[in-house]
Amino acid sequence: MMIWHYVRVLNRLRPPPPQLGDFIAAASVLMVLIPQVLAYAELAGMPARLGLVAAALPALVAAVFVSSPYLQTGPTALTALLVFGSLQSLATAGTDEYIKLGMLLALIVGLARLAMGFLRLGVIAYFLSQPVLTGFTTGAAILICGSQIPKVLGVQGQGGRVLSRAWDSISQIGEWNWSSLLLGLLAMVLITGLRRINPLFPAALVAVVVGWLISVIFNLPVQEVGDISGGFISFKSDFPFDRTLDLLVPGLIIALIGFAEPASIARTFAAEKRERWSANQEFISQGAANIASAFTGAFPVGGSFGRSSLNVTAGAQTRWSGFFTGVLVLLMLPFAGVLASMPTTVLSAVVITAALRLIRIDRIRAMWSWSQPQSFSAAATLVATLAFDPRVDRAILVGVGLSVGVHLWRELNVYVDIDDTEDGALRIRPHGVLWFGSITKISQKILDAIADHPDIDHVRISLRGVGRLDLTAAGELAELAVDARSNGVHVRFEGIPPHAERLFHSILEAN
């Protein structure tokens, strides 16, 4: 069966003929991609050119294995922040050691995702609850914006944390580079305003070009991207494997958290267009993309929501759109040197405007009316993300722990309705999930009810309000019935859940 499964997968990998819309979509995405990936590389602590490298071959490889034909793979803001958080304590950002650690991290992420895909563990993509993801992405977006404040202000903030450097930069008003600040604000206004014209309008590219021209024409004293060596990609294999244990846990966390975004994108488009989608296949495509990124000297990548949405809007029809995007990036790599004089403040504007859309305080507040425990999980994950700055990967562990805690609390939250019937019997109706963690509480309530009605000799226990009944719970209820019967009280069960009926009756008969 497993062999036939992979035969079917290989058949699905045969690409349909490319369409004109695929190339048009790829060209449209390229206009947005160029400033974004340069900015995301700097956010990850990498040289700007590696942003282009991470958007080239990984996009080509992902297009071969991808399940969703609309997914655009490359550097993303969230993954870049996770990379920085994982590496900043191990090496100095931008150094050769730091870059090699980024390569190893991409390799670990890639292998982890490949393993999850081949082992058909795509269901893991649904394990992270929405409140935890909302809290984490909101906190991460705040940190992403904070990381760009020193660049916009033209001040080198001090401190080991993102927010402390941001605050230090803000407090040094006398050191602000007003040219950098005004240029960054202009770029943000242009991006926000031009984006409303048309989804296909390359607002980020226009804002960057305008800011770039103003900087050159007026010779503004602003920080520039710096040397971006041209040439095609080169393959690397000098991974620092002796540091694998340092990166294993962060790599696994990025493999899961970074997959949440492309999984959400693909599911959304699959539902809209009534097409099939496979989380297992997407794990494989994203795993292969990260391995390609590792061997080209770049860092972990993921699926971009903004660029994928633009891809669909621009007319993409097949996976060739992602392939063409990678080809276009490869073709422009030899000419990347012309970007050296680009002001970093306009790239920061690109990052900030993209991150602001991820801040969903309103959604966390709305959760309070739906479920207070879930809202608490979201808020606590947000606080943990800011508190663990820059090791935001640890906040996910806190969020997962809270989710499990909330789930267990809800599973333990059971109650019992007790009333008399017309024929003089006592009716007991437990509600909730009856499992080994909650059955003791339910049993005690039933025994207390029988003790409070000494004149009753018939008890009816209705299980219609029970969500689940496990072996331990069924066994304890059966023993309770047997003990009550020996004391002259006849216990009858009603509405036993179908999944537990045979188990329940066998235990009763055995007793």
C-alpha positions, -999 to +999 in steps of 0.1 A: +000+000+000+028+024+009+045+017-025+012+025-044+008+057-023+042+070-035+034+059-071+003+081-070+023+109-055+049+107-084+020+107-109+007+139-094+042+155-096+040+155-134+035+192-141+007+204-164+017+226-194+028+261-183+003+289-190+009+325-199-007+335-166+020+317-147+047+338-162+028+370-157+022+360-121+059+352-116+069+386-130+044+403-107+057+384-077+093+393-086+085+430-082+074+425-046+099+398-038+131+418-045+128+444-017+112+419+006+138+392+005+166+417+009+149+430+040+141+396+054+178+385+050+189+415+071+161+407+097+176+372+099+211+387+105+223+376+071+239+395+043+212+410+020+223+390-010+215+357+007+179+368+006+180+366-032+199+333-030+172+319-007+145+330-031+161+313-062+168+276-061+145+269-032+116+283-052+126+260-082+128+229-060+096+236-041+077+240-074+087+204-084+072+188-052+046+214-042+010+203-035-005+238-039+002+253-073+000+288-059+024+287-031+054+310-034+084+298-014+113+319-001+124+341+028+095+352+051+094+377+080+084+351+106+110+325+096+137+352+095+129+363+131+130+327+142+164+323+125+178+354+142+165+342+176+181+308+171+215+321+160+222+354+177+235+338+209+257+314+190+276+338+167+278+374+156+253+383+129+267+385+094+299+367+101+310+335+082+303+314+113+268+329+116+261+322+079+273+286+082+251+281+113+222+294+092+230+268+065+230+240+091+197+253+105+182+252+070+194+216+066+179+205+099+146+222+090+146+206+056+154+171+068+128+174+096+101+185+071+111+158+047+108+131+074+074+144+085+062+143+049+075+108+040+062+095+073+028+110+065+027+131+096+010+160+079-016+160+107+010+177+129+003+209+109-030+210+128-016+205+163-009+241+171-041+258+182-052+290+166-051+310+198-014+301+203-005+309+167-024+342+169-006+351+201+028+341+187+025+358+154+013+390+171+043+390+194+067+381+166+053+409+145+058+434+173+095+422+176+099+424+139+088+460+139+110+467+169+140+452+152+137+478+124+134+509+145+172+514+149+176+512+111+148+537+105+162+561+131+198+556+119+209+548+154+228+518+167+208+507+197+224+489+226+212+458+243+209+421+237+172+421+232+153+434+202+129+456+222+158+470+244+177+480+213+146+496+199+139+516+231+176+526+234+174+540+198+142+559+205+156+574+237+186+588+218+167+616+201+198+638+197+214+610+176+185+604+152+193+605+115+164+627+104+170+619+067+168+582+074+136+587+095+118+608+069+129+585+041+116+555+060+083+572+068+078+583+032+084+547+021+058+534+046+032+559+035+038+551-002+035+513+005+003+517+025-012+541+001-002+525-032-013+490-019-049+502-020-048+511-057-047+475-069-035+442-054-013+437-084+004+471-079+040+466-068+037+491-040+068+479-021+090+481-052+078+516-061+084+528-026+119+514-025+128+528-060+114+563-050+133+563-017+164+551-035+162+578-061+157+605-035+187+593-015+209+593-046+197+626-061+200+645-028+230+625-016+213+618+018+236+606+046+217+573+052+230+538+057+231+517+026+228+480+020+265+478+010+284+455-012+263+428-028+286+405-048+271+395-081+274+361-098+253+330-099+247+308-069+275+284-057+270+252-038+283+248-003+289+218+019+310+230+048+283+226+074+294+230+111+280+196+121+297+199+155+270+225+164+241+202+154+229+197+190+228+235+195+204+239+166+184+207+168+155+220+190+153+254+172+154+236+139+125+213+148+105+243+161+111+263+129+101+232+109+067+232+126+060+268+132+073+279+099+051+253+082+019+268+098+020+297+073+023+278+040-002+252+054-027+279+061-021+295+026-025+262+008-056+252+027-072+285+020-066+284-018-076+248-020-109+255-004-115+286-026-108+267-058-122+233-047-089+215-053-071+188-034-043+196-010-019+174+009-001+185+040+023+155+037+032+166+001+036+202+013+060+191+040+081+174+013+081+204-009+091+228+019+117+203+032+133+200-003+133+238-006+151+242+027+177+216+018+183+235-015+187+267+005+212+250+028+234+238+000+234+272-017+247+289+015+214+305+026+190+301+055+156+286+063+127+295+040+089+291+040+058+300+022+049+336+019+013+346+024+015+380+007+035+368-023+013+337-027-019+358-026-004+381-052+005+350-073-031+339-074-045+374-080-020+379-109-034+348-127-012+318-116-027+286-127+000+259-122+031+252-101+051+267-130+045+302-115+067+293-086+093+278-109+093+309-131+098+331-101+129+311-091+143+313-127+138+351-127+156+355-094+185+333-107+188+355-138+190+387-118+216+374-093+246+384-115+233+420-115+226+422-077+255+445-072+235+475-085+214+472-053+244+481-031+235+518-027+199+511-017+190+527+017+184+502+045+157+525+059+134+518+029+139+481+033+130+485+070+098+502+058+090+471+037+095+448+068+074+471+091+044+474+068+044+437+062+047+429+099+020+454+110-007+432+093+003+403+115-005+421+147-039+409+157-046+423+192-082+427+180-086+390+174-071+381+208-096+406+224-125+390+205-115+355+217-125+366+252-162+365+243-158+331+226-136+313+252-118+330+281-093+301+285-084+302+248-080+340+250-057+336+280-036+311+260-033+336+231-024+365+255+000+344+275+018+332+243+020+369+232+036+379+265+060+349+264+071+358+229+080+393+240+096+380+273+118+355+256+130+380+230+150+372+209+146+334+216+110+335+204+111+297+196+108+291+234+075+310+235+060+283+213+068+257+239+050+278+264+021+282+241+019+245+234+020+238+272-008+262+278-029+247+250-025+213+265-033+227+300-065+244+287-075+212+269-070+191+301-088+217+322-118+215+298-117+177+298-117+178+336-146+203+337-175+179+341-208+183+359-238+163+369-276+170+367-296+151+394-334+150+396-362+126+406-383+108+380-421+102+380-417+066+390-396+075+421-362+066+406-332+089+408-320+102+374-283+112+371-270+129+340-232+135+338-220+159+311-185+162+297-157+137+289-155+107+311-119+095+312-094+084+338-088+121+348-124+130+354-142+098+363-133+100+400-151+133+403-182+120+385-182+088+406-181+108+438-210+130+427-230+099+419-223+083+452-231+115+471-264+117+452-273+081+462-263+089+498-285+120+498-316+099+487-316+069+511-352+061+502-344+056+465-337+020+453-335+027+415-310+049+398-309+058+361-276+071+348-280+087+314-247+090+294-263+109+265-244+140+275-210+122+276-186+131+249-163+102+253-160+072+276-126+055+281-117+021+295-109+034+330-141+054+332-163+025+319-147+002+344-152+025+374-188+031+365-194-007+362-178-012+396-200+016+410-231-002+396-220-035+411-213-020+446-247-001+445-265-034+436-250-052+465-264-024+488-299-028+474-298+000+448-304-010+412-284+010+387-294+012+350-274+030+323-290+048+294-276+063+262-242+046+263-221+061+235-220+038+205-182+037+205-181+023+241-213+002+242-197-032+237-168-024+260-192-011+287-216-041+285-187-066+286-174-050+318-208-050+334-213-086+325-179-095+339-189-080+372 
